């Protein structure tokens, strides 16, 4: 193989790598580029481990996955479940990692992370947005 062929292959490989890097940077927004900001009161609720504040955003019923419990629960049940969770896992830090619009209905999702001691939890919320208000209808908190 002559030097011209090696150079051409090298340039092709570099182009593929550059394309891949550009695609990765634009396809997955970083936390500083959240497409949908989380309401401040909701974010503060997670930062402080305040189940009462978070429950103000609940639909009447929610799909929940939390501490080995999964199913459809009413908002009062979920608030009690969250209170118990925060008592066992006090929040040291909460960070919103991703957000955006999902599905045909235009629901809003938030993916965050809770740090409690040395334990990390992934928080996944799906909200319907009506009249610029977020109503959580799906909540998942899992250990990672």
DSSP file (Angstrom, degrees, kcal/mol; ACC not computed):
  #  RESIDUE AA STRUCTURE BP1 BP2  ACC     N-H-->O    O-->H-N    N-H-->O    O-->H-N    TCO  KAPPA ALPHA  PHI   PSI    X-CA   Y-CA   Z-CA
    1    1 A X              0   0    0      0, 0.0     2,-0.1     0, 0.0     0, 0.0   0.000 360.0 360.0 360.0 131.6    0.0    0.0    0.0
    2    2 A X     >  -     0   0    0      1,-0.1     4,-1.8     4,-0.0     3,-0.3  -0.312 360.0-102.7 -86.1 171.7    1.5    3.4   -1.0
    3    3 A X  H  > S+     0   0    0      1,-0.2     4,-2.4     2,-0.2     5,-0.2   0.803 118.1  59.8 -64.6 -31.8    1.6    6.5    1.1
    4    4 A X  H  > S+     0   0    0      2,-0.2     4,-2.3     1,-0.2    -1,-0.2   0.910 106.8  46.5 -64.5 -42.7   -1.3    8.1   -0.8
    5    5 A X  H  > S+     0   0    0     -3,-0.3     4,-2.5     2,-0.2     5,-0.2   0.896 112.8  49.8 -65.7 -41.4   -3.7    5.3    0.1
    6    6 A X  H  X S+     0   0    0     -4,-1.8     4,-2.4     2,-0.2    -2,-0.2   0.913 112.1  48.0 -63.9 -42.1   -2.6    5.4    3.8
    7    7 A X  H  X S+     0   0    0     -4,-2.4     4,-2.4     2,-0.2    -2,-0.2   0.911 111.3  50.1 -65.6 -42.4   -3.1    9.2    3.8
    8    8 A X  H  X S+     0   0    0     -4,-2.3     4,-2.1     2,-0.2    -2,-0.2   0.921 112.4  47.0 -62.8 -44.3   -6.6    8.8    2.3
    9    9 A X  H  X S+     0   0    0     -4,-2.5     4,-2.5     1,-0.2    -1,-0.2   0.909 110.5  53.0 -63.1 -41.9   -7.6    6.2    4.8
   10   10 A X  H  X S+     0   0    0     -4,-2.4     4,-2.4     1,-0.2    -2,-0.2   0.923 109.6  48.2 -59.2 -45.2   -6.3    8.3    7.6
   11   11 A X  H  X S+     0   0    0     -4,-2.4     4,-2.3     1,-0.2    -1,-0.2   0.869 110.6  51.5 -65.1 -37.3   -8.4   11.3    6.5
   12   12 A X  H  X S+     0   0    0     -4,-2.1     4,-2.3     2,-0.2    -1,-0.2   0.926 110.5  48.2 -64.7 -44.6  -11.5    9.1    6.2
   13   13 A X  H  X S+     0   0    0     -4,-2.5     4,-2.5     1,-0.2    -2,-0.2   0.919 111.3  50.4 -62.2 -43.9  -11.0    7.8    9.7
   14   14 A X  H  X S+     0   0    0     -4,-2.4     4,-2.6     1,-0.2    -1,-0.2   0.902 109.6  51.3 -61.5 -41.1  -10.5   11.3   11.0
   15   15 A X  H  X S+     0   0    0     -4,-2.3     4,-2.6     2,-0.2    -2,-0.2   0.912 110.1  49.2 -62.6 -42.8  -13.7   12.5    9.3
   16   16 A X  H  X S+     0   0    0     -4,-2.3     4,-2.5     2,-0.2    -2,-0.2   0.925 112.3  47.8 -62.5 -44.4  -15.7    9.6   10.8
   17   17 A X  H  X S+     0   0    0     -4,-2.5     4,-2.6     2,-0.2    -2,-0.2   0.927 112.3  49.1 -62.8 -44.7  -14.3   10.4   14.3
   18   18 A X  H  X S+     0   0    0     -4,-2.6     4,-2.4     2,-0.2    -2,-0.2   0.920 111.7  49.2 -61.3 -44.0  -15.1   14.1   13.9
   19   19 A X  H  X S+     0   0    0     -4,-2.6     4,-2.7     1,-0.2    -2,-0.2   0.926 111.2  50.2 -60.5 -45.3  -18.6   13.3   12.7
   20   20 A X  H  X S+     0   0    0     -4,-2.5     4,-2.6     1,-0.2    -2,-0.2   0.925 111.4  47.8 -59.6 -46.6  -19.2   11.0   15.6
   21   21 A X  H  X S+     0   0    0     -4,-2.6     4,-2.1     2,-0.2    -1,-0.2   0.897 112.4  48.5 -64.3 -40.7  -18.0   13.6   18.1
   22   22 A X  H  X S+     0   0    0     -4,-2.4     4,-1.7     2,-0.2    -1,-0.2   0.919 112.1  49.9 -64.7 -42.8  -20.1   16.3   16.6
   23   23 A X  H  X S+     0   0    0     -4,-2.7     4,-2.6     1,-0.2     5,-0.2   0.929 110.7  49.2 -61.4 -46.1  -23.2   14.0   16.7
   24   24 A X  H  X S+     0   0    0     -4,-2.6     4,-1.4     1,-0.2    -1,-0.2   0.897 110.3  51.0 -60.9 -41.3  -22.6   13.1   20.3
   25   25 A X  H  < S+     0   0    0     -4,-2.1    -1,-0.2     1,-0.2    -2,-0.2   0.840 118.8  36.2 -67.5 -33.3  -22.3   16.7   21.4
   26   26 A X  H  < S+     0   0    0     -4,-1.7    -2,-0.2    -5,-0.1    -1,-0.2   0.753 113.2  56.0 -92.1 -25.0  -25.5   17.7   19.6
   27   27 A X  H  < S+     0   0    0     -4,-2.6     2,-0.6     1,-0.2    -2,-0.2   0.807 110.3  42.1 -78.9 -29.4  -27.6   14.6   20.3
   28   28 A X  S  < S-     0   0    0     -4,-1.4    -1,-0.2    -5,-0.2     2,-0.0  -0.882  81.0-147.3-124.0  99.6  -27.3   14.6   24.1
   29   29 A X        -     0   0    0     -2,-0.6     2,-0.1    -3,-0.2    -3,-0.1  -0.325  19.0-121.7 -66.3 146.1  -27.6   18.0   25.7
   30   30 A X    >   -     0   0    0     -5,-0.2     3,-2.5     1,-0.1    -1,-0.1  -0.363  31.7 -97.7 -80.6 166.6  -25.5   18.6   28.9
   31   31 A X  G >  S+     0   0    0      1,-0.3     3,-0.9     2,-0.2    -1,-0.1   0.808 125.5  58.6 -57.3 -31.1  -27.2   19.5   32.2
   32   32 A X  G 3  S+     0   0    0      1,-0.3    -1,-0.3    65,-0.0    66,-0.1   0.608 104.2  54.0 -74.2  -9.0  -26.3   23.1   31.5
   33   33 A X  G <  S+     0   0    0     -3,-2.5    -1,-0.3     3,-0.0    -2,-0.2  -0.202  75.2 165.0-115.9  39.9  -28.4   22.9   28.3
   34   34 A X    <   -     0   0    0     -3,-0.9     3,-0.2     1,-0.2    66,-0.1  -0.359  30.3-151.3 -61.9 131.6  -31.6   21.6   29.8
   35   35 A X  S    S+     0   0    0     64,-0.8     2,-0.4     1,-0.3    -1,-0.2   0.685  85.7  32.1 -80.9 -16.6  -34.4   22.0   27.3
   36   36 A X  S    S-     0   0    0     73,-0.1    -1,-0.3    65,-0.0     2,-0.1  -0.921  84.9-135.1-140.7 111.1  -37.1   22.3   29.9
   37   37 A X        -     0   0    0     -2,-0.4     2,-0.3    -3,-0.2     3,-0.1  -0.417  21.9-120.3 -69.7 140.4  -36.3   23.9   33.3
   38   38 A X        -     0   0    0     -2,-0.1    -1,-0.1     1,-0.1    58,-0.0  -0.605  38.8 -98.2 -75.3 136.0  -37.5   22.2   36.4
   39   39 A X     >  -     0   0    0     -2,-0.3     4,-2.5     1,-0.1     3,-0.4  -0.307  30.7-126.9 -54.5 136.5  -39.9   24.4   38.4
   40   40 A X  H  > S+     0   0    0      1,-0.2     4,-2.9     2,-0.2     5,-0.2   0.871 107.4  53.0 -57.2 -42.4  -37.9   25.9   41.2
   41   41 A X  H  > S+     0   0    0      2,-0.2     4,-1.8     1,-0.2    -1,-0.2   0.873 111.2  47.3 -63.6 -36.7  -40.3   24.8   44.0
   42   42 A X  H  > S+     0   0    0     -3,-0.4     4,-1.8     2,-0.2    -2,-0.2   0.928 113.1  47.6 -69.1 -45.5  -40.1   21.2   42.7
   43   43 A X  H  X S+     0   0    0     -4,-2.5     4,-2.5     1,-0.2    -2,-0.2   0.919 111.9  50.5 -61.3 -43.8  -36.3   21.3   42.5
   44   44 A X  H  X S+     0   0    0     -4,-2.9     4,-2.4     1,-0.2    -1,-0.2   0.875 105.4  57.8 -61.8 -38.0  -36.1   22.8   46.0
   45   45 A X  H  X>S+     0   0    0     -4,-1.8     5,-2.9    -5,-0.2     4,-0.7   0.909 110.6  42.1 -58.8 -43.2  -38.4   20.0   47.3
   46   46 A X  H  <5S+     0   0    0     -4,-1.8     3,-0.4     3,-0.2    -2,-0.2   0.890 112.5  53.8 -71.1 -39.0  -35.9   17.4   46.1
   47   47 A X  H  <5S+     0   0    0     -4,-2.5    -2,-0.2     1,-0.2    -1,-0.2   0.871 118.4  35.6 -62.1 -36.5  -32.9   19.4   47.3
   48   48 A X  H  <5S-     0   0    0     -4,-2.4    -1,-0.2    -5,-0.2    -2,-0.2   0.493 107.8-120.3 -95.4  -5.2  -34.4   19.6   50.8
   49   49 A X  T  <5 +     0   0    0     -4,-0.7     2,-0.9    -3,-0.4    -3,-0.2   0.904  55.4 160.8  65.2  40.1  -36.1   16.2   50.8
   50   50 A X     >< -     0   0    0     -5,-2.9     4,-2.0    -6,-0.2     3,-0.2  -0.788  21.5-178.8-101.7  93.9  -39.5   17.9   51.3
   51   51 A X  H  > S+     0   0    0     -2,-0.9     4,-2.6     1,-0.2    -1,-0.2   0.848  81.8  57.6 -61.2 -35.8  -42.2   15.4   50.3
   52   52 A X  H  > S+     0   0    0      2,-0.2     4,-0.7     1,-0.2    -1,-0.2   0.906 107.6  46.1 -62.3 -42.9  -44.9   18.0   51.0
   53   53 A X  H >4 S+     0   0    0     -3,-0.2     3,-0.7     1,-0.2    -1,-0.2   0.909 114.6  47.7 -66.9 -41.9  -43.5   20.5   48.6
   54   54 A X  H >< S+     0   0    0     -4,-2.0     3,-2.2     1,-0.2    -2,-0.2   0.892 103.4  62.0 -65.3 -39.5  -43.0   17.8   45.9
   55   55 A X  H >< S+     0   0    0     -4,-2.6     3,-1.7     1,-0.3    -1,-0.2   0.715  85.7  75.5 -64.1 -19.3  -46.5   16.5   46.4
   56   56 A X  T << S+     0   0    0     -4,-0.7    -1,-0.3    -3,-0.7    -2,-0.2   0.661  96.6  49.9 -63.1 -14.7  -47.9   19.9   45.4
   57   57 A X  T <  S+     0   0    0     -3,-2.2    79,-3.6    -4,-0.2    -1,-0.3   0.390  88.8 114.8-102.4   0.6  -47.0   18.8   41.8
   58   58 A X  E <   -a  136   0A   0     -3,-1.7    79,-0.2    77,-0.2     2,-0.1  -0.429  62.7-130.7 -75.9 144.2  -48.7   15.4   41.9
   59   59 A X  E     -     0   0A   0     77,-2.4    16,-0.1     2,-0.2    77,-0.1  -0.296  42.6 -95.5 -68.5 172.2  -51.6   14.3   39.8
   60   60 A X  E    S+     0   0A   0      1,-0.1    15,-2.0    14,-0.1     2,-0.3   0.874 114.0  23.9 -62.6 -36.5  -54.4   12.7   41.8
   61   61 A X  E    S- B   0  74A   0     13,-0.3     2,-0.3    14,-0.1    13,-0.2  -0.967  76.4-169.6-128.5 149.3  -52.9    9.3   40.9
   62   62 A X  E     - B   0  73A   0     11,-2.8    11,-2.6    -2,-0.3     2,-0.6  -0.967  27.4-124.6-136.7 149.7  -49.4    8.5   39.9
   63   63 A X  E     -aB 138  72A   0     74,-2.2    76,-2.7    -2,-0.3     2,-0.4  -0.863  45.0-173.1 -87.7 124.5  -47.4    5.6   38.6
   64   64 A X  E     -aB 139  71A   0      7,-3.1     7,-2.1    -2,-0.6     2,-0.4  -0.956  31.0-177.9-131.4 140.7  -44.6    5.0   41.1
   65   65 A X  E     +aB 140  70A   0     74,-2.0    76,-2.6    -2,-0.4     2,-0.3  -0.941  32.6 143.6-130.4 111.4  -41.5    2.9   41.5
   66   66 A X  E >   -aB 141  69A   0      3,-3.0     3,-1.3    -2,-0.4    76,-0.1  -0.930  64.5 -19.9-154.9 122.3  -39.9    3.6   44.9
   67   67 A X  T 3  S-     0   0    0     74,-0.7     3,-0.1    -2,-0.3    75,-0.1   0.909 127.0 -41.2  45.9  64.6  -38.1    1.3   47.3
   68   68 A X  T 3  S+     0   0    0      1,-0.2     2,-0.4    -3,-0.0    -1,-0.3   0.621 118.2 110.1  63.3  13.7  -39.4   -2.1   46.1
   69   69 A X  E <   +B   66   0A   0     -3,-1.3    -3,-3.0     2,-0.0     2,-0.4  -0.974  39.0 167.7-118.2 134.3  -42.9   -0.7   45.7
   70   70 A X  E     +B   65   0A   0     -2,-0.4     2,-0.3    -5,-0.2    -5,-0.2  -0.997  25.4  73.7-145.5 141.1  -44.4   -0.2   42.3
   71   71 A X  E    S-B   64   0A   0     -7,-2.1    -7,-3.1    -2,-0.4     2,-0.5  -0.972  79.9 -45.9 155.3-166.0  -47.9    0.5   41.1
   72   72 A X  E     +B   63   0A   0     -2,-0.3     2,-0.3    -9,-0.2    -9,-0.2  -0.898  59.1 172.1-102.1 124.7  -50.5    3.2   40.8
   73   73 A X  E     -B   62   0A   0    -11,-2.6   -11,-2.8    -2,-0.5     2,-0.1  -0.901  33.0-109.3-130.7 157.5  -51.0    5.2   44.0
   74   74 A X  E  >  -B   61   0A   0     -2,-0.3     4,-2.1   -13,-0.2     3,-0.3  -0.465  40.6-102.9 -82.3 164.4  -53.0    8.2   45.0
   75   75 A X  H  > S+     0   0    0    -15,-2.0     4,-2.2     1,-0.2     5,-0.1   0.818 119.8  53.7 -60.2 -34.6  -51.1   11.4   45.8
   76   76 A X  H  > S+     0   0    0    -16,-0.2     4,-2.0     2,-0.2    -1,-0.2   0.903 109.0  49.0 -67.9 -40.3  -51.4   11.1   49.6
   77   77 A X  H  > S+     0   0    0     -3,-0.3     4,-2.3     1,-0.2    -2,-0.2   0.918 111.8  49.0 -62.1 -43.2  -50.0    7.6   49.5
   78   78 A X  H  X S+     0   0    0     -4,-2.1     4,-2.7     1,-0.2    -2,-0.2   0.888 107.6  54.3 -66.8 -38.5  -47.1    8.8   47.4
   79   79 A X  H  X S+     0   0    0     -4,-2.2     4,-2.4    -5,-0.2    -1,-0.2   0.927 110.4  46.6 -60.5 -43.6  -46.4   11.7   49.7
   80   80 A X  H  X S+     0   0    0     -4,-2.0     4,-2.2     2,-0.2    -2,-0.2   0.897 111.2  52.0 -64.8 -39.8  -46.1    9.3   52.7
   81   81 A X  H  X S+     0   0    0     -4,-2.3     4,-2.2     1,-0.2    -2,-0.2   0.911 111.4  47.2 -61.6 -42.2  -43.9    7.0   50.6
   82   82 A X  H  X S+     0   0    0     -4,-2.7     4,-2.9     2,-0.2     5,-0.2   0.894 108.6  54.4 -67.3 -40.1  -41.6    9.9   49.8
   83   83 A X  H  X S+     0   0    0     -4,-2.4     4,-1.9     1,-0.2    -2,-0.2   0.934 110.9  46.2 -57.7 -45.6  -41.5   11.0   53.5
   84   84 A X  H  X S+     0   0    0     -4,-2.2     4,-2.0     2,-0.2    -1,-0.2   0.905 111.7  51.8 -63.1 -42.5  -40.4    7.6   54.5
   85   85 A X  H  X S+     0   0    0     -4,-2.2     4,-2.0     1,-0.2    -2,-0.2   0.938 111.2  46.5 -59.3 -48.1  -37.8    7.5   51.7
   86   86 A X  H  < S+     0   0    0     -4,-2.9    -1,-0.2     1,-0.2    -2,-0.2   0.805 108.9  55.5 -69.4 -28.8  -36.3   10.9   52.7
   87   87 A X  H  < S+     0   0    0     -4,-1.9     3,-0.4    -5,-0.2    -1,-0.2   0.909 115.8  37.8 -66.5 -40.4  -36.2    9.9   56.4
   88   88 A X  H  < S+     0   0    0     -4,-2.0     2,-0.3     1,-0.2    -2,-0.2   0.745 129.0  34.4 -79.4 -24.6  -34.2    6.8   55.5
   89   89 A X  S  < S-     0   0    0     -4,-2.0    -1,-0.2    -5,-0.2    -2,-0.1  -0.648  78.7-160.6-134.0  74.6  -32.1    8.7   52.8
   90   90 A X        -     0   0    0     -3,-0.4     2,-0.5    -2,-0.3    27,-0.2  -0.313  28.4-113.0 -59.4 138.1  -31.5   12.3   53.8
   91   91 A X        +     0   0    0      1,-0.2    25,-0.2    25,-0.1     3,-0.1  -0.603  38.7 170.5 -80.1 121.7  -30.6   14.3   50.7
   92   92 A X  S    S-     0   0    0     23,-3.3     2,-0.3    -2,-0.5    24,-0.2   0.743  75.2  -1.9 -92.3 -33.2  -27.1   15.7   50.6
   93   93 A X  E     -C  115   0A   0     22,-1.5    22,-2.9   -47,-0.1    -1,-0.4  -0.979  56.6-165.0-158.2 144.0  -27.3   16.8   47.0
   94   94 A X  E     -C  114   0A   0     -2,-0.3     2,-0.4    20,-0.2    20,-0.2  -0.999  12.9-179.2-132.4 132.1  -29.9   16.8   44.2
   95   95 A X  E     -C  113   0A   0     18,-2.1    18,-2.4    -2,-0.4     2,-0.6  -0.996  25.4-135.8-132.8 133.4  -28.9   17.6   40.6
   96   96 A X  E     +C  112   0A   0     -2,-0.4    16,-0.3    16,-0.2     3,-0.1  -0.798  25.0 177.9 -84.2 122.5  -31.1   17.7   37.5
   97   97 A X  E     +     0   0A   0     14,-2.9     2,-0.3    -2,-0.6    15,-0.2   0.840  59.5   1.2 -94.7 -40.3  -29.2   15.8   34.8
   98   98 A X  E     +C  111   0A   0     13,-2.0    13,-2.8   -64,-0.1    -1,-0.3  -0.972  57.0 173.5-147.7 156.9  -31.6   15.9   31.8
   99   99 A X  E     +C  110   0A   0     -2,-0.3   -64,-0.8    11,-0.2     2,-0.3  -0.975  17.0 123.4-157.4 163.0  -34.9   17.3   30.8
  100  100 A X  E     -C  109   0A   0      9,-1.7     9,-2.6    -2,-0.3     2,-0.4  -0.990  54.8 -62.3 170.1-169.8  -37.0   17.5   27.7
  101  101 A X  E     -C  108   0A   0     -2,-0.3     2,-0.3     7,-0.2     7,-0.2  -0.866  47.2-177.1-106.1 137.2  -40.3   16.8   25.9
  102  102 A X  E   > +C  107   0A   0      5,-3.3     5,-1.2    -2,-0.4     4,-0.3  -0.963  36.5   9.8-135.6 151.6  -41.4   13.2   25.3
  103  103 A X  T > 5S-     0   0    0     -2,-0.3     3,-0.8     3,-0.2    -2,-0.0   0.150  88.7 -71.8  74.3 170.9  -44.2   11.4   23.6
  104  104 A X  T 3 5S+     0   0    0      1,-0.2    -1,-0.2     2,-0.1     0, 0.0   0.819 128.2  59.8 -71.0 -32.1  -47.0   12.6   21.4
  105  105 A X  T 3 5S-     0   0    0      1,-0.1    -1,-0.2    -3,-0.0    -2,-0.1   0.586 111.5-118.7 -75.5  -8.0  -48.8   14.4   24.2
  106  106 A X  T < 5 +     0   0    0     -3,-0.8    -3,-0.2    -4,-0.3    23,-0.1   0.811  47.0 177.1  76.0  29.5  -45.8   16.6   24.8
  107  107 A X  E   < -C  102   0A   0     -5,-1.2    -5,-3.3    21,-0.1     2,-0.4  -0.273  25.4-125.9 -62.6 155.3  -45.1   15.4   28.3
  108  108 A X  E     -CD 101 127A   0     19,-3.0    19,-3.4    -7,-0.2     2,-0.4  -0.859  22.8-161.7-105.0 137.0  -42.1   16.8   30.1
  109  109 A X  E     -CD 100 126A   0     -9,-2.6    -9,-1.7    -2,-0.4     2,-0.4  -0.911   6.8-168.3-119.1 150.5  -39.5   14.6   31.7
  110  110 A X  E     -CD  99 125A   0     15,-2.0    15,-2.6    -2,-0.4     2,-0.5  -0.999   2.4-166.5-132.8 132.2  -36.8   15.3   34.2
  111  111 A X  E     +CD  98 124A   0    -13,-2.8   -14,-2.9    -2,-0.4   -13,-2.0  -0.985  23.2 160.3-118.8 123.6  -33.9   13.0   35.1
  112  112 A X  E     -CD  96 123A   0     11,-3.0    11,-2.6    -2,-0.5     2,-0.4  -0.743  30.7-129.2-133.4-179.3  -32.1   13.8   38.3
  113  113 A X  E     -CD  95 122A   0    -18,-2.4   -18,-2.1     9,-0.2     2,-0.4  -0.994   9.9-157.1-140.5 131.1  -29.8   12.3   40.8
  114  114 A X  E     -CD  94 121A   0      7,-2.6     7,-2.5    -2,-0.4     2,-0.5  -0.891   6.5-156.7-104.3 135.2  -30.0   12.3   44.6
  115  115 A X  E     +CD  93 120A   0    -22,-2.9   -23,-3.3    -2,-0.4   -22,-1.5  -0.968  15.1 174.2-109.7 124.2  -26.9   11.8   46.7
  116  116 A X  E >   - D   0 119A   0      3,-3.0     3,-2.3    -2,-0.5     2,-0.4  -0.920  67.3 -51.1-130.5 104.3  -27.6   10.5   50.2
  117  117 A X  T 3  S-     0   0    0     -2,-0.4   -25,-0.0     1,-0.3   -28,-0.0  -0.557 121.0 -26.9  64.6-122.6  -24.3    9.7   52.1
  118  118 A X  T 3  S+     0   0    0     -2,-0.4     2,-0.4    -3,-0.1    -1,-0.3   0.298 119.7 101.0-103.3   8.6  -22.4    7.5   49.7
  119  119 A X  E <   -D  116   0A   0     -3,-2.3    -3,-3.0    24,-0.0     2,-0.4  -0.797  56.7-155.8-101.0 134.4  -25.6    6.2   48.0
  120  120 A X  E     -D  115   0A   0     -2,-0.4    24,-2.7    -5,-0.2     2,-0.4  -0.878   7.1-168.3-108.4 139.6  -26.8    7.6   44.6
  121  121 A X  E     -DE 114 143A   0     -7,-2.5    -7,-2.6    -2,-0.4     2,-0.5  -0.982  16.6-136.7-125.9 139.0  -30.4    7.4   43.4
  122  122 A X  E     -DE 113 142A   0     20,-3.3    20,-2.2    -2,-0.4     2,-0.5  -0.819  18.0-158.0 -92.1 131.6  -31.8    8.1   39.9
  123  123 A X  E     -DE 112 141A   0    -11,-2.6   -11,-3.0    -2,-0.5     2,-0.5  -0.953  10.1-176.4-112.7 125.6  -34.9   10.2   39.9
  124  124 A X  E     +DE 111 140A   0     16,-2.9    16,-2.2    -2,-0.5     2,-0.4  -0.982   4.2 179.5-126.4 120.8  -37.2   10.0   36.8
  125  125 A X  E     -DE 110 139A   0    -15,-2.6   -15,-2.0    -2,-0.5     2,-0.4  -0.947  13.6-166.4-120.8 139.8  -40.3   12.2   36.6
  126  126 A X  E     -DE 109 138A   0     12,-2.2    11,-2.7    -2,-0.4    12,-1.4  -0.996  18.0-177.8-122.6 127.1  -42.8   12.5   33.8
  127  127 A X  E     -DE 108 136A   0    -19,-3.4   -19,-3.0    -2,-0.4     2,-0.4  -0.927  25.2-137.8-124.3 144.1  -45.2   15.5   34.0
  128  128 A X  E     - E   0 135A   0      7,-2.5     7,-2.8    -2,-0.4     2,-0.6  -0.785  24.0-142.9 -89.7 148.4  -48.0   16.7   31.9
  129  129 A X  E     + E   0 134A   0     -2,-0.4     2,-0.5     5,-0.2     5,-0.2  -0.936  25.3 170.8-119.6 111.0  -47.9   20.4   31.4
  130  130 A X  E >  S- E   0 133A   0      3,-2.2     3,-1.9    -2,-0.6    -2,-0.0  -0.980  72.6 -10.6-123.9 127.4  -51.2   22.2   31.5
  131  131 A X  T 3  S-     0   0    0     -2,-0.5    -1,-0.2     1,-0.3     3,-0.1   0.876 129.0 -57.4  51.3  41.1  -51.5   26.0   31.5
  132  132 A X  T 3  S+     0   0    0      1,-0.2     2,-0.4    -3,-0.1    -1,-0.3   0.623 113.0 121.7  66.7  16.2  -47.7   26.2   32.2
  133  133 A X  E <   - E   0 130A   0     -3,-1.9    -3,-2.2     2,-0.0     2,-0.5  -0.912  59.1-133.8-109.5 137.6  -48.1   24.0   35.4
  134  134 A X  E     - E   0 129A   0     -2,-0.4     2,-0.5    -5,-0.2    -5,-0.2  -0.779  18.5-171.4 -91.6 127.7  -46.3   20.7   35.8
  135  135 A X  E     - E   0 128A   0     -7,-2.8    -7,-2.5    -2,-0.5     2,-0.3  -0.961  18.9-138.5-119.9 111.8  -48.4   17.8   37.1
  136  136 A X  E     +aE  58 127A   0    -79,-3.6   -77,-2.4    -2,-0.5    -9,-0.3  -0.531  32.6 162.6 -72.6 124.9  -46.3   14.7   37.9
  137  137 A X  E     +     0   0A   0    -11,-2.7   -74,-2.2    -2,-0.3     2,-0.3   0.420  67.5  40.5-119.7  -3.1  -48.0   11.5   36.8
  138  138 A X  E     +aE  63 126A   0    -12,-1.4   -12,-2.2   -76,-0.2     2,-0.4  -0.962  61.7 175.6-146.4 129.8  -45.0    9.1   36.9
  139  139 A X  E     +aE  64 125A   0    -76,-2.7   -74,-2.0    -2,-0.3     2,-0.4  -0.996   0.6 175.4-136.4 128.0  -42.2    9.0   39.5
  140  140 A X  E     +aE  65 124A   0    -16,-2.2   -16,-2.9    -2,-0.4     2,-0.4  -0.995   5.7 178.4-134.8 128.6  -39.4    6.6   39.8
  141  141 A X  E     +aE  66 123A   0    -76,-2.6   -74,-0.7    -2,-0.4     2,-0.4  -0.965  16.4 169.1-128.7 114.2  -36.5    6.7   42.3
  142  142 A X  E     - E   0 122A   0    -20,-2.2   -20,-3.3    -2,-0.4     2,-0.2  -0.944  36.7-110.5-128.7 146.9  -34.0    3.8   42.0
  143  143 A X  E       E   0 121A   0     -2,-0.4   -22,-0.3   -22,-0.3   -24,-0.0  -0.539 360.0 360.0 -73.4 136.5  -30.7    3.2   43.6
  144  144 A X              0   0    0    -24,-2.7   -23,-0.2    -2,-0.2    -1,-0.1   0.363 360.0 360.0-120.8 360.0  -27.8    3.4   41.1
